[in-house]
């Protein structure tokens, strides 16, 4: 007896779908919006900085949990997933780390203390300059001469990468 109530006509076509031209325009707008902004490829400089940041985080986390600074690469084995690229950079020798240096703070925020002591650096820095990780875990770009003059943390030492273990 009572009939079905139909809503008033809208911009939808007879079957209840949006016109194809409107749907196509929406898809195109989303596609264009998704192809700009922070999704740009990372530069070599950004990759180098990110590796040093990860090394700093590995170092911070180790010192925070163990209450002492790391002594060798294998100290990071249980943490390697936290900074896989940084760990790999250490393992391959593309980043050189000074072990046994006590961080002035282990807060998550970097650069909370003044420090110009070099904790880690890209392997080409001594000859060509580049990015270094300071003891306060901030990143700084140095020339080769600045690097040579920069202080090193007291009691720290460079350790060559450990050879890969064959299984």
N, CA and C atoms as a LAMMPS dump frame, in Angstrom:
ITEM: TIMESTEP
0
ITEM: NUMBER OF ATOMS
501
ITEM: BOX BOUNDS ff ff ff
-5.0000000000000000e+02 5.0000000000000000e+02
-5.0000000000000000e+02 5.0000000000000000e+02
-5.0000000000000000e+02 5.0000000000000000e+02
ITEM: ATOMS id mol type element x y z
1 1 1 N 0.788 -1.17 0
2 1 2 C 0 0 0
3 1 3 C 0.845 1.255 0
4 2 1 N 1.79 1.288 0.886
5 2 2 C 2.68 2.449 0.853
6 2 3 C 3.756 2.194 -0.18
7 3 1 N 4.024 3.088 -1.004
8 3 2 C 5.039 2.93 -2.031
9 3 3 C 6.428 3.301 -1.508
10 4 1 N 7.404 2.957 -2.26
11 4 2 C 8.775 3.289 -1.891
12 4 3 C 9.003 4.768 -2.09
13 5 1 N 9.589 5.396 -1.103
14 5 2 C 9.883 6.823 -1.195
15 5 3 C 11.239 6.984 -1.854
16 6 1 N 11.28 7.778 -2.891
17 6 2 C 12.529 8.023 -3.604
18 6 3 C 13.022 9.425 -3.271
19 7 1 N 14.361 9.544 -3.093
20 7 2 C 14.903 10.877 -2.825
21 7 3 C 14.804 11.754 -4.06
22 8 1 N 14.916 13.029 -3.824
23 8 2 C 14.868 13.982 -4.929
24 8 3 C 16.062 13.745 -5.843
25 9 1 N 15.965 14.052 -7.123
26 9 2 C 17.067 13.86 -8.06
27 9 3 C 18.298 14.661 -7.618
28 10 1 N 19.48 14.074 -7.821
29 10 2 C 20.749 14.735 -7.487
30 10 3 C 21.639 14.731 -8.704
31 11 1 N 22.928 14.993 -8.469
32 11 2 C 23.864 15.005 -9.59
33 11 3 C 24.264 13.592 -10.006
34 12 1 N 23.713 12.59 -9.342
35 12 2 C 24.013 11.217 -9.704
36 12 3 C 23.182 10.818 -10.91
37 13 1 N 23.683 9.931 -11.73
38 13 2 C 22.928 9.508 -12.9
39 13 3 C 21.847 8.5 -12.511
40 14 1 N 21.157 7.956 -13.497
41 14 2 C 20.023 7.092 -13.241
42 14 3 C 20.335 5.891 -12.373
43 15 1 N 21.498 5.247 -12.511
44 15 2 C 21.792 4.063 -11.723
45 15 3 C 22.341 4.396 -10.339
46 16 1 N 22.498 5.666 -9.995
47 16 2 C 23.011 6.038 -8.692
48 16 3 C 24.519 6.213 -8.678
49 17 1 N 25.137 6.297 -9.845
50 17 2 C 26.578 6.489 -9.925
51 17 3 C 26.894 7.902 -10.373
52 18 1 N 28.058 8.397 -9.964
53 18 2 C 28.487 9.718 -10.395
54 18 3 C 28.831 9.664 -11.873
55 19 1 N 28.663 10.765 -12.557
56 19 2 C 29.058 10.777 -13.97
57 19 3 C 30.541 10.454 -14.087
58 20 1 N 30.917 9.743 -15.138
59 20 2 C 32.298 9.314 -15.319
60 20 3 C 33.264 10.488 -15.392
61 21 1 N 32.857 11.591 -15.965
62 21 2 C 33.767 12.736 -16.076
63 21 3 C 34.112 13.297 -14.69
64 22 1 N 33.136 13.336 -13.769
65 22 2 C 33.395 13.829 -12.424
66 22 3 C 34.32 12.867 -11.678
67 23 1 N 34.063 11.576 -11.8
68 23 2 C 34.891 10.56 -11.151
69 23 3 C 36.32 10.609 -11.698
70 24 1 N 36.466 10.774 -12.996
71 24 2 C 37.789 10.874 -13.608
72 24 3 C 38.539 12.109 -13.101
73 25 1 N 37.841 13.223 -12.964
74 25 2 C 38.473 14.449 -12.476
75 25 3 C 38.964 14.268 -11.038
76 26 1 N 38.181 13.591 -10.205
77 26 2 C 38.59 13.332 -8.818
78 26 3 C 39.831 12.45 -8.769
79 27 1 N 39.853 11.404 -9.577
80 27 2 C 41.016 10.509 -9.605
81 27 3 C 42.26 11.247 -10.064
82 28 1 N 42.127 12.093 -11.08
83 28 2 C 43.265 12.853 -11.584
84 28 3 C 43.792 13.806 -10.499
85 29 1 N 42.886 14.465 -9.777
86 29 2 C 43.306 15.382 -8.708
87 29 3 C 44.072 14.634 -7.619
88 30 1 N 43.615 13.459 -7.233
89 30 2 C 44.309 12.67 -6.214
90 30 3 C 45.672 12.203 -6.708
91 31 1 N 45.753 11.831 -7.962
92 31 2 C 47.011 11.377 -8.54
93 31 3 C 48.033 12.508 -8.547
94 32 1 N 47.629 13.695 -8.969
95 32 2 C 48.538 14.843 -9.014
96 32 3 C 48.971 15.217 -7.599
97 33 1 N 48.057 15.21 -6.649
98 33 2 C 48.392 15.558 -5.263
99 33 3 C 49.368 14.556 -4.665
100 34 1 N 49.28 13.313 -5.056
101 34 2 C 50.157 12.282 -4.509
102 34 3 C 51.547 12.277 -5.114
103 35 1 N 51.777 13.038 -6.171
104 35 2 C 53.07 13.026 -6.852
105 35 3 C 53.92 14.242 -6.535
106 36 1 N 53.616 14.949 -5.471
107 36 2 C 54.428 16.104 -5.108
108 36 3 C 54.723 16.063 -3.624
109 37 1 N 55.521 17.009 -3.181
110 37 2 C 55.784 17.115 -1.746
111 37 3 C 56.892 16.203 -1.281
112 38 1 N 56.756 15.656 -0.062
113 38 2 C 57.854 14.923 0.56
114 38 3 C 58.145 13.559 -0.057
115 39 1 N 57.415 13.151 -1.051
116 39 2 C 57.653 11.852 -1.66
117 39 3 C 58.723 11.908 -2.741
118 40 1 N 59.53 12.953 -2.728
119 40 2 C 60.608 13.075 -3.697
120 40 3 C 61.724 12.101 -3.339
121 41 1 N 62.516 11.665 -4.31
122 41 2 C 63.629 10.759 -4.017
123 41 3 C 64.633 11.431 -3.073
124 42 1 N 65.237 10.625 -2.205
125 42 2 C 66.22 11.166 -1.273
126 42 3 C 67.527 11.437 -1.999
127 43 1 N 68.17 12.521 -1.639
128 43 2 C 69.46 12.853 -2.226
129 43 3 C 70.549 12.056 -1.517
130 44 1 N 71.734 12.017 -2.109
131 44 2 C 72.865 11.328 -1.493
132 44 3 C 73.187 11.977 -0.152
133 45 1 N 73.149 13.309 -0.097
134 45 2 C 73.401 14.014 1.169
135 45 3 C 72.404 13.578 2.235
136 46 1 N 71.142 13.447 1.86
137 46 2 C 70.11 13.067 2.844
138 46 3 C 70.339 11.634 3.331
139 47 1 N 70.712 10.746 2.437
140 47 2 C 70.994 9.357 2.819
141 47 3 C 72.168 9.322 3.794
142 48 1 N 73.227 10.084 3.496
143 48 2 C 74.401 10.128 4.378
144 48 3 C 74.022 10.645 5.765
145 49 1 N 73.235 11.692 5.807
146 49 2 C 72.799 12.247 7.091
147 49 3 C 71.923 11.246 7.845
148 50 1 N 71.008 10.606 7.131
149 50 2 C 70.125 9.619 7.768
150 50 3 C 70.913 8.462 8.359
151 51 1 N 71.958 8.014 7.654
152 51 2 C 72.799 6.933 8.192
153 51 3 C 73.447 7.363 9.5
154 52 1 N 73.964 8.579 9.54
155 52 2 C 74.589 9.079 10.766
156 52 3 C 73.565 9.235 11.889
157 53 1 N 72.368 9.681 11.547
158 53 2 C 71.301 9.805 12.551
159 53 3 C 70.979 8.432 13.14
160 54 1 N 70.896 7.411 12.285
161 54 2 C 70.614 6.057 12.771
162 54 3 C 71.753 5.526 13.637
163 55 1 N 72.989 5.815 13.264
164 55 2 C 74.131 5.404 14.085
165 55 3 C 74.025 6.063 15.461
166 56 1 N 73.699 7.338 15.474
167 56 2 C 73.523 8.044 16.743
168 56 3 C 72.421 7.444 17.596
169 57 1 N 71.335 7.032 16.956
170 57 2 C 70.229 6.428 17.704
171 57 3 C 70.606 5.051 18.236
172 58 1 N 71.326 4.267 17.444
173 58 2 C 71.815 2.973 17.928
174 58 3 C 72.712 3.173 19.153
175 59 1 N 73.607 4.131 19.054
176 59 2 C 74.546 4.423 20.133
177 59 3 C 73.784 4.869 21.387
178 60 1 N 72.839 5.798 21.199
179 60 2 C 72.044 6.305 22.322
180 60 3 C 71.28 5.183 23.006
181 61 1 N 70.627 4.356 22.209
182 61 2 C 69.807 3.289 22.783
183 61 3 C 70.675 2.274 23.529
184 62 1 N 71.829 1.937 22.964
185 62 2 C 72.722 0.998 23.636
186 62 3 C 73.166 1.577 24.981
187 63 1 N 73.649 2.805 24.983
188 63 2 C 74.127 3.409 26.225
189 63 3 C 72.995 3.557 27.237
190 64 1 N 71.799 3.888 26.765
191 64 2 C 70.653 4.05 27.665
192 64 3 C 70.29 2.718 28.334
193 65 1 N 70.261 1.646 27.555
194 65 2 C 69.831 0.358 28.116
195 65 3 C 70.933 -0.359 28.884
196 66 1 N 72.178 -0.242 28.441
197 66 2 C 73.286 -0.971 29.08
198 66 3 C 74.026 -0.137 30.124
199 67 1 N 73.739 1.153 30.165
200 67 2 C 74.388 2.069 31.125
201 67 3 C 75.892 2.18 30.893
202 68 1 N 76.324 1.924 29.662
203 68 2 C 77.729 2.079 29.283
204 68 3 C 77.778 2.237 27.765
205 69 1 N 78.838 2.846 27.251
206 69 2 C 78.934 3.007 25.794
207 69 3 C 79.323 1.7 25.105
208 70 1 N 78.956 1.55 23.841
209 70 2 C 79.339 0.34 23.101
210 70 3 C 80.841 0.303 22.851
211 71 1 N 81.388 -0.916 22.75
212 71 2 C 82.815 -1.122 22.551
213 71 3 C 83.166 -1.605 21.149
214 72 1 N 82.174 -2.209 20.463
215 72 2 C 82.419 -2.776 19.133
216 72 3 C 81.094 -2.929 18.4
217 73 1 N 81.174 -3.189 17.101
218 73 2 C 79.979 -3.296 16.271
219 73 3 C 79.012 -4.359 16.782
220 74 1 N 79.532 -5.494 17.226
221 74 2 C 78.647 -6.582 17.661
222 74 3 C 77.775 -6.184 18.861
223 75 1 N 78.134 -5.124 19.572
224 75 2 C 77.275 -4.632 20.655
225 75 3 C 75.91 -4.198 20.124
226 76 1 N 75.849 -3.821 18.853
227 76 2 C 74.591 -3.356 18.245
228 76 3 C 73.764 -4.484 17.632
229 77 1 N 74.235 -5.727 17.674
230 77 2 C 73.532 -6.816 16.996
231 77 3 C 72.077 -6.931 17.401
232 78 1 N 71.769 -6.779 18.676
233 78 2 C 70.368 -6.91 19.114
234 78 3 C 69.547 -5.67 18.776
235 79 1 N 70.205 -4.588 18.382
236 79 2 C 69.504 -3.335 18.075
237 79 3 C 69.462 -3.029 16.589
238 80 1 N 70.064 -3.855 15.779
239 80 2 C 70.251 -3.511 14.369
240 80 3 C 68.953 -3.19 13.649
241 81 1 N 67.837 -3.756 14.047
242 81 2 C 66.573 -3.447 13.368
243 81 3 C 66.105 -2.023 13.656
244 82 1 N 66.601 -1.42 14.728
245 82 2 C 66.229 -0.038 15.042
246 82 3 C 66.86 0.952 14.066
247 83 1 N 67.962 0.594 13.485
248 83 2 C 68.67 1.468 12.559
249 83 3 C 69.439 0.642 11.556
250 84 1 N 68.71 -0.109 10.749
251 84 2 C 69.338 -1.07 9.841
252 84 3 C 70.31 -0.41 8.866
253 85 1 N 69.954 0.738 8.324
254 85 2 C 70.854 1.397 7.371
255 85 3 C 72.104 1.916 8.073
256 86 1 N 71.941 2.458 9.269
257 86 2 C 73.092 2.911 10.039
258 86 3 C 73.99 1.75 10.413
259 87 1 N 73.392 0.659 10.838
260 87 2 C 74.169 -0.539 11.184
261 87 3 C 74.95 -1.032 9.966
262 88 1 N 74.297 -1.078 8.827
263 88 2 C 74.947 -1.548 7.605
264 88 3 C 76.086 -0.607 7.2
265 89 1 N 75.895 0.697 7.383
266 89 2 C 76.956 1.661 7.072
267 89 3 C 78.169 1.427 7.968
268 90 1 N 77.938 1.074 9.226
269 90 2 C 79.049 0.745 10.129
270 90 3 C 79.712 -0.565 9.712
271 91 1 N 78.885 -1.559 9.403
272 91 2 C 79.404 -2.876 9.053
273 91 3 C 80.276 -2.831 7.808
274 92 1 N 79.863 -2.05 6.82
275 92 2 C 80.611 -1.976 5.565
276 92 3 C 81.768 -0.986 5.625
277 93 1 N 81.811 -0.173 6.666
278 93 2 C 82.884 0.803 6.797
279 93 3 C 82.618 2.126 6.111
280 94 1 N 81.428 2.345 5.57
281 94 2 C 81.137 3.634 4.942
282 94 3 C 80.938 4.726 5.996
283 95 1 N 80.662 4.326 7.226
284 95 2 C 80.635 5.246 8.366
285 95 3 C 81.599 4.701 9.408
286 96 1 N 82.418 5.593 9.944
287 96 2 C 83.408 5.232 10.965
288 96 3 C 82.908 5.759 12.304
289 97 1 N 82.911 4.895 13.305
290 97 2 C 82.41 5.252 14.634
291 97 3 C 83.538 5.171 15.647
292 98 1 N 83.546 6.105 16.561
293 98 2 C 84.485 6.084 17.676
294 98 3 C 83.756 5.45 18.863
295 99 1 N 84.131 4.238 19.195
296 99 2 C 83.501 3.498 20.284
297 99 3 C 84.04 3.971 21.63
298 100 1 N 83.346 3.602 22.691
299 100 2 C 83.723 3.876 24.072
300 100 3 C 83.643 5.358 24.431
301 101 1 N 82.849 6.119 23.709
302 101 2 C 82.64 7.532 24.032
303 101 3 C 81.311 7.643 24.776
304 102 1 N 81.329 8.262 25.936
305 102 2 C 80.105 8.405 26.721
306 102 3 C 79.314 9.614 26.23
307 103 1 N 78.068 9.362 25.821
308 103 2 C 77.195 10.45 25.392
309 103 3 C 76.881 11.351 26.578
310 104 1 N 76.827 12.669 26.369
311 104 2 C 76.518 13.569 27.475
312 104 3 C 75.066 13.456 27.951
313 105 1 N 74.187 13.001 27.075
314 105 2 C 72.803 12.75 27.468
315 105 3 C 72.218 11.685 26.564
316 106 1 N 71.209 10.984 27.076
317 106 2 C 70.557 9.938 26.278
318 106 3 C 69.088 10.268 26.043
319 107 1 N 68.743 11.554 26.102
320 107 2 C 67.392 11.972 25.754
321 107 3 C 67.161 11.699 24.272
322 108 1 N 65.9 11.537 23.905
323 108 2 C 65.602 11.283 22.491
324 108 3 C 65.942 12.477 21.619
325 109 1 N 65.763 13.671 22.133
326 109 2 C 66.053 14.891 21.376
327 109 3 C 67.563 15.079 21.264
328 110 1 N 68.054 15.301 20.047
329 110 2 C 69.491 15.477 19.841
330 110 3 C 69.896 16.921 20.09
331 111 1 N 71.198 17.144 20.256
332 111 2 C 71.734 18.49 20.36
333 111 3 C 71.391 19.225 21.63
334 112 1 N 71.075 18.522 22.707
335 112 2 C 70.686 19.167 23.961
336 112 3 C 71.879 19.732 24.735
337 113 1 N 73.072 19.319 24.378
338 113 2 C 74.273 19.828 25.025
339 113 3 C 75.212 20.364 23.958
340 114 1 N 76.105 21.251 24.362
341 114 2 C 77.112 21.742 23.416
342 114 3 C 78.151 20.654 23.211
343 115 1 N 78.513 20.426 21.967
344 115 2 C 79.541 19.431 21.687
345 115 3 C 80.101 19.666 20.306
346 116 1 N 81.407 19.662 20.206
347 116 2 C 82.04 19.714 18.897
348 116 3 C 82.966 18.518 18.72
349 117 1 N 82.795 17.508 19.58
350 117 2 C 83.592 16.288 19.504
351 117 3 C 82.974 15.328 18.487
352 118 1 N 83.802 14.759 17.636
353 118 2 C 83.34 13.878 16.559
354 118 3 C 83.134 12.462 17.088
355 119 1 N 81.896 11.963 16.965
356 119 2 C 81.571 10.598 17.369
357 119 3 C 81.637 9.643 16.176
358 120 1 N 81.139 10.067 15.02
359 120 2 C 81.132 9.223 13.818
360 120 3 C 81.223 10.124 12.59
361 121 1 N 81.67 9.532 11.486
362 121 2 C 81.812 10.316 10.266
363 121 3 C 81.801 9.39 9.054
364 122 1 N 81.486 9.985 7.911
365 122 2 C 81.56 9.245 6.659
366 122 3 C 83.03 8.995 6.346
367 123 1 N 83.328 7.871 5.758
368 123 2 C 84.734 7.483 5.582
369 123 3 C 85.531 8.46 4.723
370 124 1 N 84.887 9.222 3.841
371 124 2 C 85.629 10.151 2.975
372 124 3 C 85.885 11.501 3.636
373 125 1 N 85.353 11.736 4.822
374 125 2 C 85.483 13.047 5.466
375 125 3 C 86.94 13.467 5.699
376 126 1 N 87.836 12.594 6.16
377 126 2 C 89.206 13.054 6.403
378 126 3 C 89.896 13.638 5.156
379 127 1 N 89.556 13.149 3.986
380 127 2 C 90.18 13.648 2.761
381 127 3 C 89.349 14.714 2.052
382 128 1 N 88.026 14.537 2.03
383 128 2 C 87.16 15.39 1.213
384 128 3 C 86.152 16.229 1.992
385 129 1 N 86.055 16.027 3.292
386 129 2 C 85.015 16.698 4.056
387 129 3 C 83.69 15.986 3.884
388 130 1 N 82.714 16.387 4.662
389 130 2 C 81.39 15.774 4.584
390 130 3 C 80.702 15.848 5.934
391 131 1 N 79.73 14.97 6.129
392 131 2 C 78.922 15.011 7.346
393 131 3 C 79.554 14.197 8.468
394 132 1 N 79.444 14.758 9.683
395 132 2 C 79.915 14.077 10.877
396 132 3 C 78.8 14.076 11.918
397 133 1 N 78.844 13.09 12.785
398 133 2 C 77.928 12.99 13.919
399 133 3 C 78.717 13.425 15.148
400 134 1 N 78.241 14.451 15.811
401 134 2 C 78.909 14.949 16.999
402 134 3 C 78.452 14.165 18.221
403 135 1 N 79.173 14.322 19.316
404 135 2 C 78.881 13.57 20.538
405 135 3 C 77.473 13.858 21.065
406 136 1 N 76.925 15.039 20.789
407 136 2 C 75.552 15.347 21.216
408 136 3 C 74.518 14.847 20.202
409 137 1 N 74.971 14.066 19.233
410 137 2 C 74.167 13.409 18.205
411 137 3 C 73.585 14.373 17.179
412 138 1 N 74.122 15.568 17.089
413 138 2 C 73.728 16.472 16.013
414 138 3 C 74.645 16.213 14.819
415 139 1 N 74.185 16.59 13.644
416 139 2 C 74.927 16.372 12.405
417 139 3 C 75.517 17.706 11.96
418 140 1 N 76.759 17.666 11.515
419 140 2 C 77.414 18.89 11.044
420 140 3 C 78.229 18.556 9.806
421 141 1 N 78.208 19.469 8.839
422 141 2 C 79.042 19.307 7.652
423 141 3 C 80.367 20.012 7.93
424 142 1 N 81.474 19.305 7.704
425 142 2 C 82.807 19.847 7.952
426 142 3 C 83.674 19.707 6.717
427 143 1 N 84.604 20.639 6.589
428 143 2 C 85.643 20.477 5.576
429 143 3 C 86.666 19.486 6.13
430 144 1 N 87.568 19.03 5.277
431 144 2 C 88.603 18.099 5.732
432 144 3 C 89.475 18.757 6.806
433 145 1 N 89.786 20.042 6.649
434 145 2 C 90.606 20.742 7.645
435 145 3 C 89.86 20.909 8.968
436 146 1 N 88.567 21.224 8.907
437 146 2 C 87.773 21.335 10.147
438 146 3 C 87.732 19.993 10.868
439 147 1 N 87.573 18.923 10.091
440 147 2 C 87.53 17.589 10.686
441 147 3 C 88.842 17.262 11.383
442 148 1 N 89.954 17.548 10.73
443 148 2 C 91.265 17.249 11.319
444 148 3 C 91.475 18.01 12.621
445 149 1 N 90.93 19.225 12.714
446 149 2 C 91.099 20.051 13.911
447 149 3 C 90.058 19.753 14.995
448 150 1 N 88.989 19.052 14.645
449 150 2 C 87.902 18.798 15.601
450 150 3 C 88.355 17.831 16.694
451 151 1 N 87.953 18.076 17.928
452 151 2 C 88.328 17.164 19.013
453 151 3 C 87.575 15.836 18.922
454 152 1 N 88.158 14.825 19.531
455 152 2 C 87.537 13.505 19.623
456 152 3 C 87.153 13.282 21.077
457 153 1 N 86.109 12.498 21.343
458 153 2 C 85.715 12.243 22.735
459 153 3 C 86.821 11.546 23.526
460 154 1 N 86.994 11.958 24.762
461 154 2 C 88.008 11.358 25.624
462 154 3 C 87.74 9.867 25.786
463 155 1 N 88.794 9.075 25.669
464 155 2 C 88.689 7.632 25.869
465 155 3 C 88.085 6.864 24.703
466 156 1 N 87.722 7.559 23.635
467 156 2 C 87.103 6.867 22.502
468 156 3 C 88.167 6.261 21.602
469 157 1 N 87.737 5.298 20.794
470 157 2 C 88.655 4.634 19.871
471 157 3 C 87.904 4.21 18.62
472 158 1 N 88.618 4.244 17.501
473 158 2 C 88.042 3.739 16.25
474 158 3 C 88.343 2.264 16.163
475 159 1 N 87.359 1.508 15.759
476 159 2 C 87.509 0.065 15.615
477 159 3 C 87.165 -0.28 14.176
478 160 1 N 88.034 -1.041 13.514
479 160 2 C 87.758 -1.453 12.138
480 160 3 C 86.535 -2.344 12.107
481 161 1 N 85.78 -2.314 10.997
482 161 2 C 84.619 -3.207 10.908
483 161 3 C 85.044 -4.65 11.097
484 162 1 N 84.198 -5.4 11.774
485 162 2 C 84.475 -6.813 12.034
486 162 3 C 84.231 -7.605 10.769
487 163 1 N 85.087 -8.576 10.469
488 163 2 C 84.86 -9.377 9.261
489 163 3 C 83.545 -10.145 9.36
490 164 1 N 82.919 -10.321 8.212
491 164 2 C 81.656 -11.071 8.181
492 164 3 C 81.919 -12.529 8.578
493 165 1 N 81.016 -13.076 9.346
494 165 2 C 81.131 -14.465 9.757
495 165 3 C 80.48 -15.345 8.697
496 166 1 N 81.235 -16.325 8.186
497 166 2 C 80.676 -17.232 7.17
498 166 3 C 79.928 -18.363 7.852
499 167 1 N 78.78 -18.662 7.29
500 167 2 C 77.956 -19.73 7.874
501 167 3 C 78.077 -20.994 7.094
